[in-house]
């Protein structure tokens, strides 16, 4: 018996405040469907997801591959040389509060000799298992690091990458294909943003006049966060997504809001 394939992939990005999915052709890499749904902390997340699945027919179809990405700050990167699969919680206790009842997982980044250790949203995973059966899941910062280190692999100097979202941002510092630093900061104002950015430059003894800053995510050159950054760091580039989206999708907003997901 030959199993038919439709050569489509479903990618899901989920946090406690947002559920995003897109449908991607594995033949053309075209993204044919994209939806972003806000979630409320006032209602059980499983009930909200049930409503989402009832509303969108795309979530009730079959796919050749389903990838789920957990978007949270409950993660840390561990070099392969000191990694022990039996001690996952030990690595996380230095950066976040963990409990003995937590379930821990990790993603391999074999090309870069490290692992991403994290706490997945198991209630969401269990809900998705009921809906899909088998699927693969990862932490969202895994493809972020993969993408950044791939961007930077031919660079001989240290560069600073900043993935910006509306109320937090990730800083990745890389030299060649080696990770120098990863951190996540919450912020409210452009002044908060530049404070943490310059603090990173200072701590790593990077010269703002020499070491390039690459921004991506929800930012453009008319943004106050860009303007204040440019006052202190003149060598700045905004990296644009190369994802191919269908015309019926709000492509520019999608490309900025979900840069990581769209470039997987």
Beta strands, then each sheet from edge to edge (+ up, - down):
strand 1: 8-14
strand 2: 18-25
strand 3: 30-38
strand 4: 65-70
strand 5: 75-79
strand 6: 105-109
strand 7: 114-118
strand 8: 136-139
strand 9: 158-164
strand 10: 168-175
strand 11: 178-186
strand 12: 213-217
strand 13: 236-238
strand 14: 244-245
sheet 1: 8+ 4+ 1+ 2- 3+ 14+
sheet 2: 5+ 7- 6+
sheet 3: 11+ 10- 9+ 12+ 13+
end
